[in-house]
Each structure stands twice: as structure tokens, then as C-alpha cells.
Amino acid sequence: MKQSDVLIRPFVTEKSTNHMTGTPTQNFKDGNRLEFIVNRHADKQMIKTVFEERFEVKVDKVWTKIQKDGKHAIIKLADGYSAEDVGMRVGVF
């Protein structure tokens, strides 16, 4: 699988935006996350590697879930990196 086939598009909802910025009602540990629709055959390590190379950030953890609209990857960035900055580059804001 080519790297360009792994990340399909960002998944933007009110909840995913709150996880990106960390609302005042959430703990800081709940923030700094992005959600993407990814290729159904991509595993967590592949998603992490492609995301780090494409956006030049370090990923702390990746969670995946399969829903009706495809496979979702929730990507938590490591300390020192901002999900808001990546969101701006992707066009979420």
C-alpha cells in the first residue's frame, strides 16, 4: 500500500474539534488529538508512520475504530506538538 493511500481525509465534527483544542471542561490529556478517515487495511503502526512523515510531528498513540463511513483513526500527538497547527495545515479551521 502506498503512503498516499493511508490517510484519506480528516474527519471533522464538533466532538473531534473539541478533542483537538481541549475545551475548558476537559482535562488537558483529552486534547491534542486529530481524527482521520483511513484506509480499511492500514494498521496502527502504518498510520503512525505515514502521519509523522507527512506532517513532521511525533505521534504518541493511535486508536482505530470501524464505522459505517469507514475506518477512523484518532491520533494523539506527543507533547510539544500542536493538533491545532496540523489542523490549520489540513484545512480543518
OpenMM code with the backbone's topology and positions (N, CA, C; nanometers):
from openmm import Vec3, app, unit

residues = "MET LYS GLN SER ASP VAL LEU ILE ARG PRO PHE VAL THR GLU LYS SER THR ASN HIS MET THR GLY THR PRO THR GLN ASN PHE LYS ASP GLY ASN ARG LEU GLU PHE ILE VAL ASN ARG HIS ALA ASP LYS GLN MET ILE LYS THR VAL PHE GLU GLU ARG PHE GLU VAL LYS VAL ASP LYS VAL TRP THR LYS ILE GLN LYS ASP GLY LYS HIS ALA ILE ILE LYS LEU ALA ASP GLY TYR SER ALA GLU ASP VAL GLY MET ARG VAL GLY VAL PHE".split()
positions = [
    Vec3(0.0851, -0.1183, 0.0000),
    Vec3(0.0000, 0.0000, 0.0000),
    Vec3(0.0890, 0.1237, 0.0000),
    Vec3(0.0589, 0.2179, -0.0890),
    Vec3(0.1349, 0.3420, -0.0963),
    Vec3(0.0986, 0.4319, 0.0210),
    Vec3(0.1930, 0.5164, 0.0611),
    Vec3(0.1690, 0.6077, 0.1729),
    Vec3(0.0553, 0.7046, 0.1448),
    Vec3(0.0384, 0.7416, 0.0197),
    Vec3(-0.0677, 0.8370, -0.0142),
    Vec3(-0.2061, 0.7748, -0.0018),
    Vec3(-0.2136, 0.6432, 0.0079),
    Vec3(-0.3420, 0.5743, 0.0192),
    Vec3(-0.3858, 0.5520, 0.1640),
    Vec3(-0.3019, 0.5832, 0.2616),
    Vec3(-0.3327, 0.5526, 0.4010),
    Vec3(-0.4302, 0.6542, 0.4599),
    Vec3(-0.3932, 0.7819, 0.4616),
    Vec3(-0.4795, 0.8870, 0.5155),
    Vec3(-0.5712, 0.9366, 0.4048),
    Vec3(-0.7012, 0.9196, 0.4225),
    Vec3(-0.7953, 0.9583, 0.3175),
    Vec3(-0.8382, 1.1037, 0.3336),
    Vec3(-0.8920, 1.1379, 0.4526),
    Vec3(-0.9341, 1.2762, 0.4760),
    Vec3(-0.9537, 1.2969, 0.6254),
    Vec3(-0.9456, 1.4228, 0.6709),
    Vec3(-0.9755, 1.4492, 0.8119),
    Vec3(-1.1248, 1.4312, 0.8381),
    Vec3(-1.1580, 1.3880, 0.9569),
    Vec3(-1.2971, 1.3713, 0.9984),
    Vec3(-1.3253, 1.4812, 1.1001),
    Vec3(-1.4104, 1.5756, 1.0621),
    Vec3(-1.4334, 1.6933, 1.1454),
    Vec3(-1.5773, 1.6955, 1.1944),
    Vec3(-1.5920, 1.6896, 1.3251),
    Vec3(-1.7202, 1.7072, 1.3920),
    Vec3(-1.6954, 1.8001, 1.5101),
    Vec3(-1.8009, 1.8384, 1.5777),
    Vec3(-1.7844, 1.9234, 1.6955),
    Vec3(-1.7016, 1.8507, 1.8019),
    Vec3(-1.7277, 1.7228, 1.8198),
    Vec3(-1.6540, 1.6450, 1.9195),
    Vec3(-1.5060, 1.6329, 1.8829),
    Vec3(-1.4774, 1.6060, 1.7565),
    Vec3(-1.3371, 1.5930, 1.7165),
    Vec3(-1.2644, 1.7276, 1.7260),
    Vec3(-1.3345, 1.8369, 1.7017),
    Vec3(-1.2747, 1.9693, 1.7172),
    Vec3(-1.2451, 1.9977, 1.8634),
    Vec3(-1.3342, 1.9561, 1.9541),
    Vec3(-1.3097, 1.9737, 2.0965),
    Vec3(-1.1889, 1.8930, 2.1417),
    Vec3(-1.1701, 1.7742, 2.0875),
    Vec3(-1.0530, 1.6939, 2.1220),
    Vec3(-0.9253, 1.7568, 2.0680),
    Vec3(-0.9367, 1.8301, 1.9594),
    Vec3(-0.8206, 1.8950, 1.9012),
    Vec3(-0.7732, 2.0101, 1.9889),
    Vec3(-0.8667, 2.0916, 2.0347),
    Vec3(-0.8311, 2.2111, 2.1083),
    Vec3(-0.8282, 2.1888, 2.2583),
    Vec3(-0.9090, 2.0956, 2.3082),
    Vec3(-0.9190, 2.0751, 2.4526),
    Vec3(-1.0048, 2.1837, 2.5135),
    Vec3(-1.1326, 2.1592, 2.5270),
    Vec3(-1.2229, 2.2591, 2.5816),
    Vec3(-1.1984, 2.2762, 2.7307),
    Vec3(-1.2433, 2.3877, 2.7900),
    Vec3(-1.2205, 2.4107, 2.9330),
    Vec3(-1.2812, 2.3040, 3.0235),
    Vec3(-1.3830, 2.2312, 2.9786),
    Vec3(-1.4438, 2.1287, 3.0619),
    Vec3(-1.3670, 1.9973, 3.0570),
    Vec3(-1.2732, 1.9862, 2.9644),
    Vec3(-1.1959, 1.8627, 2.9508),
    Vec3(-1.0601, 1.8789, 3.0190),
    Vec3(-1.0019, 1.7686, 3.0582),
    Vec3(-0.8645, 1.7707, 3.1071),
    Vec3(-0.7720, 1.7934, 2.9893),
    Vec3(-0.6526, 1.8432, 3.0152),
    Vec3(-0.5577, 1.8682, 2.9070),
    Vec3(-0.5230, 1.7385, 2.8350),
    Vec3(-0.5208, 1.6252, 2.9084),
    Vec3(-0.4852, 1.4985, 2.8454),
    Vec3(-0.5858, 1.4566, 2.7386),
    Vec3(-0.7055, 1.5147, 2.7411),
    Vec3(-0.8063, 1.4801, 2.6417),
    Vec3(-0.7890, 1.5583, 2.5120),
    Vec3(-0.7030, 1.6561, 2.5104),
    Vec3(-0.6844, 1.7370, 2.3905),
    Vec3(-0.5706, 1.6859, 2.3043),
    Vec3(-0.5348, 1.7654, 2.2070),
    Vec3(-0.4220, 1.7399, 2.1176),
    Vec3(-0.4417, 1.6145, 2.0330),
    Vec3(-0.5657, 1.5925, 1.9867),
    Vec3(-0.5976, 1.4761, 1.9042),
    Vec3(-0.6611, 1.5194, 1.7729),
    Vec3(-0.6364, 1.4416, 1.6695),
    Vec3(-0.6979, 1.4610, 1.5386),
    Vec3(-0.7648, 1.3308, 1.4979),
    Vec3(-0.8689, 1.3413, 1.4167),
    Vec3(-0.9363, 1.2215, 1.3685),
    Vec3(-0.9359, 1.2213, 1.2160),
    Vec3(-0.8996, 1.1080, 1.1585),
    Vec3(-0.8927, 1.0924, 1.0134),
    Vec3(-0.9685, 0.9674, 0.9715),
    Vec3(-1.0256, 0.9717, 0.8518),
    Vec3(-1.0739, 0.8516, 0.7853),
    Vec3(-0.9514, 0.7923, 0.7163),
    Vec3(-0.9269, 0.6642, 0.7389),
    Vec3(-0.8076, 0.5997, 0.6838),
    Vec3(-0.8475, 0.4763, 0.6033),
    Vec3(-0.7526, 0.4240, 0.5297),
    Vec3(-0.7742, 0.3024, 0.4524),
    Vec3(-0.8066, 0.1878, 0.5473),
    Vec3(-0.9041, 0.1085, 0.5124),
    Vec3(-0.9501, -0.0008, 0.5991),
    Vec3(-0.8403, -0.1033, 0.6264),
    Vec3(-0.7436, -0.1163, 0.5380),
    Vec3(-0.6377, -0.2159, 0.5532),
    Vec3(-0.5140, -0.1613, 0.6242),
    Vec3(-0.5140, -0.0334, 0.6602),
    Vec3(-0.3988, 0.0264, 0.7284),
    Vec3(-0.4012, -0.0113, 0.8761),
    Vec3(-0.2859, -0.0504, 0.9281),
    Vec3(-0.2779, -0.0810, 1.0710),
    Vec3(-0.2266, 0.0418, 1.1474),
    Vec3(-0.2265, 0.0325, 1.2802),
    Vec3(-0.1913, 0.1483, 1.3632),
    Vec3(-0.0488, 0.1962, 1.3371),
    Vec3(0.0456, 0.1045, 1.3248),
    Vec3(0.1846, 0.1433, 1.3019),
    Vec3(0.2009, 0.2138, 1.1681),
    Vec3(0.1327, 0.1665, 1.0661),
    Vec3(0.1395, 0.2296, 0.9341),
    Vec3(0.0805, 0.3703, 0.9397),
    Vec3(-0.0327, 0.3856, 1.0081),
    Vec3(-0.0958, 0.5172, 1.0222),
    Vec3(-0.0019, 0.6129, 1.0939),
    Vec3(0.0593, 0.5667, 1.2022),
    Vec3(0.1522, 0.6497, 1.2792),
    Vec3(0.2711, 0.6942, 1.1936),
    Vec3(0.3307, 0.6020, 1.1229),
    Vec3(0.4478, 0.6327, 1.0410),
    Vec3(0.4145, 0.7330, 0.9309),
    Vec3(0.3063, 0.7103, 0.8595),
    Vec3(0.2675, 0.7997, 0.7500),
    Vec3(0.2324, 0.9377, 0.8041),
    Vec3(0.1598, 0.9439, 0.9153),
    Vec3(0.1208, 1.0725, 0.9729),
    Vec3(0.2435, 1.1517, 1.0164),
    Vec3(0.3396, 1.0854, 1.0821),
    Vec3(0.4610, 1.1539, 1.1271),
    Vec3(0.5415, 1.2071, 1.0090),
    Vec3(0.5519, 1.1300, 0.9024),
    Vec3(0.6283, 1.1744, 0.7854),
    Vec3(0.5588, 1.2876, 0.7117),
    Vec3(0.4264, 1.2787, 0.6972),
    Vec3(0.3537, 1.3783, 0.6196),
    Vec3(0.3474, 1.5136, 0.6908),
    Vec3(0.3262, 1.5130, 0.8225),
    Vec3(0.3057, 1.6390, 0.8946),
    Vec3(0.4238, 1.6799, 0.9817),
    Vec3(0.5319, 1.6021, 0.9806),
    Vec3(0.6547, 1.6327, 1.0539),
    Vec3(0.6272, 1.6573, 1.2021),
    Vec3(0.5542, 1.5652, 1.2637),
    Vec3(0.5242, 1.5693, 1.4064),
    Vec3(0.5505, 1.4305, 1.4650),
    Vec3(0.5483, 1.4207, 1.5956),
    Vec3(0.5601, 1.2916, 1.6632),
    Vec3(0.4232, 1.2512, 1.7160),
    Vec3(0.3882, 1.1268, 1.6968),
    Vec3(0.2594, 1.0730, 1.7404),
    Vec3(0.2807, 0.9939, 1.8686),
    Vec3(0.1947, 1.0203, 1.9677),
    Vec3(0.2022, 0.9499, 2.0945),
    Vec3(0.1273, 0.8171, 2.0875),
    Vec3(0.0046, 0.8192, 2.0335),
    Vec3(-0.0772, 0.6982, 2.0311),
    Vec3(-0.1797, 0.7082, 1.9188),
    Vec3(-0.2207, 0.5928, 1.8674),
    Vec3(-0.3229, 0.5856, 1.7629),
    Vec3(-0.4306, 0.4866, 1.8077),
    Vec3(-0.5562, 0.5297, 1.8019),
    Vec3(-0.6710, 0.4426, 1.8249),
    Vec3(-0.7444, 0.4299, 1.6918),
    Vec3(-0.8014, 0.3128, 1.6657),
    Vec3(-0.8800, 0.2951, 1.5441),
    Vec3(-1.0159, 0.2364, 1.5787),
    Vec3(-1.1130, 0.2692, 1.4936),
    Vec3(-1.2469, 0.2114, 1.5063),
    Vec3(-1.3076, 0.2058, 1.3672),
    Vec3(-1.3873, 0.1032, 1.3434),
    Vec3(-1.4525, 0.0886, 1.2134),
    Vec3(-1.5990, 0.1250, 1.2298),
    Vec3(-1.6445, 0.2188, 1.1465),
    Vec3(-1.7830, 0.2631, 1.1482),
    Vec3(-1.8413, 0.2503, 1.0083),
    Vec3(-1.9664, 0.2884, 0.9936),
    Vec3(-2.0343, 0.2757, 0.8639),
    Vec3(-1.9639, 0.3530, 0.7527),
    Vec3(-1.9100, 0.4700, 0.7861),
    Vec3(-1.8477, 0.5536, 0.6832),
    Vec3(-1.6997, 0.5226, 0.6617),
    Vec3(-1.6475, 0.4195, 0.7262),
    Vec3(-1.5090, 0.3801, 0.7045),
    Vec3(-1.4332, 0.3625, 0.8344),
    Vec3(-1.3050, 0.3405, 0.8205),
    Vec3(-1.2184, 0.3218, 0.9369),
    Vec3(-1.1696, 0.4579, 0.9855),
    Vec3(-1.1859, 0.4840, 1.1141),
    Vec3(-1.1441, 0.6099, 1.1744),
    Vec3(-1.0177, 0.5872, 1.2555),
    Vec3(-0.9252, 0.6813, 1.2488),
    Vec3(-0.8052, 0.6786, 1.3316),
    Vec3(-0.8032, 0.8056, 1.4149),
    Vec3(-0.7948, 0.7890, 1.5453),
    Vec3(-0.7801, 0.9029, 1.6362),
    Vec3(-0.6326, 0.9070, 1.6725),
    Vec3(-0.5692, 1.0188, 1.6411),
    Vec3(-0.4243, 1.0315, 1.6522),
    Vec3(-0.3915, 1.1341, 1.7591),
    Vec3(-0.3252, 1.0902, 1.8658),
    Vec3(-0.2836, 1.1800, 1.9731),
    Vec3(-0.1390, 1.2183, 1.9492),
    Vec3(-0.1136, 1.3480, 1.9430),
    Vec3(0.0212, 1.3965, 1.9189),
    Vec3(0.1011, 1.3985, 2.0484),
    Vec3(0.2316, 1.3842, 2.0372),
    Vec3(0.3214, 1.3865, 2.1525),
    Vec3(0.3293, 1.5280, 2.2089),
    Vec3(0.3735, 1.5372, 2.3330),
    Vec3(0.3922, 1.6676, 2.3968),
    Vec3(0.4877, 1.7524, 2.3135),
    Vec3(0.4568, 1.8794, 2.3030),
    Vec3(0.5405, 1.9701, 2.2250),
    Vec3(0.4906, 1.9916, 2.0828),
    Vec3(0.3908, 1.9166, 2.0412),
    Vec3(0.3326, 1.9314, 1.9079),
    Vec3(0.1858, 1.9692, 1.9232),
    Vec3(0.1353, 2.0516, 1.8335),
    Vec3(0.0005, 2.1036, 1.8453),
    Vec3(-0.0915, 2.0479, 1.7373),
    Vec3(-0.2032, 1.9905, 1.7810),
    Vec3(-0.3035, 1.9407, 1.6868),
    Vec3(-0.3684, 2.0572, 1.6124),
    Vec3(-0.3764, 2.1731, 1.6765),
    Vec3(-0.4339, 2.2906, 1.6096),
    Vec3(-0.3480, 2.3324, 1.4907),
    Vec3(-0.2157, 2.3272, 1.5057),
    Vec3(-0.1264, 2.3630, 1.3946),
    Vec3(-0.1443, 2.2669, 1.2768),
    Vec3(-0.1515, 2.1379, 1.3066),
    Vec3(-0.1721, 2.0388, 1.2000),
    Vec3(-0.3099, 2.0597, 1.1374),
    Vec3(-0.4103, 2.0879, 1.2206),
    Vec3(-0.5453, 2.1146, 1.1709),
    Vec3(-0.5489, 2.2339, 1.0764),
    Vec3(-0.4706, 2.3347, 1.1042),
    Vec3(-0.4636, 2.4518, 1.0161),
    Vec3(-0.4021, 2.4121, 0.8810),
    Vec3(-0.3003, 2.3298, 0.8825),
    Vec3(-0.2359, 2.2866, 0.7574),
    Vec3(-0.3280, 2.1989, 0.6740),
    Vec3(-0.4110, 2.1189, 0.7410),
    Vec3(-0.5022, 2.0283, 0.6717),
    Vec3(-0.6250, 2.1019, 0.6205),
    Vec3(-0.6599, 2.2132, 0.6850),
    Vec3(-0.7763, 2.2898, 0.6435),
    Vec3(-0.8985, 2.2653, 0.7290),
    Vec3(-0.8775, 2.2172, 0.8523),
    Vec3(-0.9902, 2.1922, 0.9431),
    Vec3(-1.0522, 2.3234, 0.9896),
    Vec3(-0.9673, 2.4230, 1.0150),
    Vec3(-1.0175, 2.5535, 1.0625),
    Vec3(-1.0386, 2.6468, 0.9466),
] * unit.nanometer
topology = app.Topology()
chain = topology.addChain("A")
for resn in residues:
    res = topology.addResidue(resn, chain)
    for name in ("N", "CA", "C"):
        topology.addAtom(name, app.Element.getBySymbol(name[0]), res)
